[in-house]
């Protein structure tokens, strides 16, 4: 998602705008700048296409970000009141974004993104001891000559792990031994084919 959104969609949009030879510093910005650039490059039908595309992108972004937020709220608490407050805030911000000026929306988004960065960096710092413990476990397995497999039961001091409970076959040594054997067979078969040529 990040690759297609940032690298592909944003880069293509930037090139379309730059190839339309825009006048810098005029009033057209954001979606209207992109619409006029697309119309210049592809014709008037592109304006309507872009309107639909922006609607779909905005709608899917709101739904996706709401899902992330609700998942995080459920991780923090299962109580209904905080969840209802979160839902009301989402509705307020969606309405606010729809009726506010472009400058105010972008400024608010930048401030809230900065807040998200602060929260995420704080969480990363708080999780550093767990990350170091998992890294030491990994390095100990590598030193012992084993394919590193992490299971939550190996580190009981780490609490609230929903993954790595040992039920997924990918977290077993047998899976990786079989995988390594199949990989070695394929390599041997390729070498044999090359040798015959």
Rosetta blueprint (number, residue, H / E / L):
1 X L
2 X H
3 X H
4 X H
5 X H
6 X H
7 X H
8 X H
9 X H
10 X H
11 X H
12 X H
13 X H
14 X H
15 X H
16 X H
17 X H
18 X H
19 X H
20 X L
21 X L
22 X L
23 X L
24 X L
25 X L
26 X L
27 X L
28 X L
29 X L
30 X H
31 X H
32 X H
33 X H
34 X H
35 X H
36 X H
37 X H
38 X H
39 X H
40 X H
41 X H
42 X H
43 X L
44 X L
45 X H
46 X H
47 X H
48 X H
49 X H
50 X H
51 X H
52 X H
53 X H
54 X H
55 X H
56 X H
57 X H
58 X H
59 X H
60 X H
61 X H
62 X H
63 X H
64 X H
65 X H
66 X H
67 X H
68 X H
69 X H
70 X H
71 X H
72 X H
73 X H
74 X H
75 X H
76 X H
77 X L
78 X L
79 X L
80 X H
81 X H
82 X H
83 X H
84 X H
85 X H
86 X H
87 X H
88 X H
89 X H
90 X H
91 X H
92 X H
93 X H
94 X H
95 X H
96 X H
97 X H
98 X H
99 X H
100 X L
101 X L
102 X H
103 X H
104 X H
105 X H
106 X H
107 X H
108 X H
109 X H
110 X H
111 X H
112 X H
113 X H
114 X H
115 X H
116 X H
117 X H
118 X H
119 X H
120 X H
121 X H
122 X H
123 X H
124 X H
125 X H
126 X H
127 X H
128 X H
129 X H
130 X H
131 X H
132 X H
133 X H
134 X H
135 X H
136 X H
137 X H
138 X H
139 X H
140 X H
141 X H
142 X H
143 X H
144 X L
145 X L
146 X L
147 X L
148 X L
149 X L
150 X L
151 X L
152 X H
153 X H
154 X H
155 X L
156 X L
157 X L
158 X L
159 X L
160 X L
161 X L
162 X L
163 X L
164 X L
165 X L
166 X L
167 X L
168 X L
169 X H
170 X H
171 X H
172 X L
173 X H
174 X H
175 X H
176 X H
177 X H
178 X H
179 X H
180 X H
181 X H
182 X H
183 X H
184 X H
185 X H
186 X H
187 X H
188 X H
189 X H
190 X H
191 X H
192 X H
193 X H
194 X H
195 X H
196 X H
197 X L
